[in-house]
């Protein structure tokens, strides 16, 4: 028997409590801002709001000033800058924590159709644990609810043996301007269209229905300031040779990603025991996203979000209906309450490996306008502080050759460092303490250490 309290049933209360608890925790934990890229995204949004135009060339660094730059996440950056203007860092915390809460609500609503509530909570707990390393104030988190909602839409269409509603394809306009993961959404249309073509007897209806939806979604994804470049961008980035130098593009590693691997192993064991019936196309889709996740850690969220949606029905059975509207309304009210508490409270910026707040605050004014050499992760905070960096988190713009050369420099290659000093007139450095170049500069008579803390070391050329 399902207990009801007004318009809320017991399962809805449990789901709301889980989603709002995670949202509240993220709002107050401060871990959302442990990434330097947050800063340059915010700076880009401010620039777009100030100029009324999406930049086509690099406005931030001194090394690549004016170089072609695809600001493919411009809409997310504008949202970030607008929220910051209204409610500062507390508002940004609510924005991104709320996006995670919305994702939980969407996934929970889909899982409740096939699983008892206790299993839904277990599944959502594992999903949040897998997503935890990636829950940062960056555009990809805003795209997660779109990925979940889009996948649920396509799964419902297949379940009811019909093409998705054509108007839903217009979601691509938002997604394509928000984050490059829209390319996954387009790929999912092709996957489920192929499944429908294999399974359904009326092939003509499938081709027309899914074909029109797919073409509309593709056309909608082109409605960006960059037009077709938005489609090419994800492919160009994934083909870069220097990607392993960037932490989020490294391969999945057992020592660092043991929780992800443990959840995947447990799921594989469950599937082996239960032997769920799943279409071949969906097995291939699961294999593909697992391959992506093992190749690059930044794709692990795909496994968490898509995996739980694809396996829920085969591993469960039909459950009593519930009110999605009640969940949405309850979450909106809860989020407003959290925001009313979070926004007025101060949110001090915390030093971290990619956000040397104190070091930047201590910089002498005369250094700020001089060319510097900085660690890759420090670029975003420097940009937000009005300092033009040598390099920042837009590795796709800098390209393989520049990224490899920068790595050689911070690894202590004296010849590479000398070339950079001559070419760019480097007058000071801000580097992570563990960078080999730091020790080399400490020994060099031409350089003087003027500041150091746990997170950053600053040297000035004498």
Secondary structure, DSSP 8 states (H G I E B T S, - for coil): ---EETTEEHHHHHHHHHHHHHHHHHHHH-GGG--THHHHHHHHHHHHHHHSS--SB--S-SSSTT-B---TTHHHHHHHHHHHHHHHHHHHHHHHHHHHHHHHHHHHHHHTTTS-HHHHHHHHHHHHHHHGGG-SSSHHHHHHHHHHHHHHHHHHHHHTTS---GGGGGHHHHHHHH-TTHHHHHHHHHHHHHHHHHH-S-HHHHHHHHHHHHHHHHHHHT-STTTTHHHHHHHHHHT-TTGGGSGGGS---TTT-HHHHHHHHHHHHHHHHH-----HHHHHHHHHHHHHHHH-GGGHHHHHHHHHHHHHHHHS-------HHHHHHHHHHHHHHHHHHHTTS------BTTB-HHHHHT--GGGTTS-EEE-GGGHHHHHHTT---S--S-HHHHHHHHHHHHHHHHTT-HHHHHHHHHHH---EEEE-TT-HHHHHHHH-TTEEEEEE-SS-EEEEE-
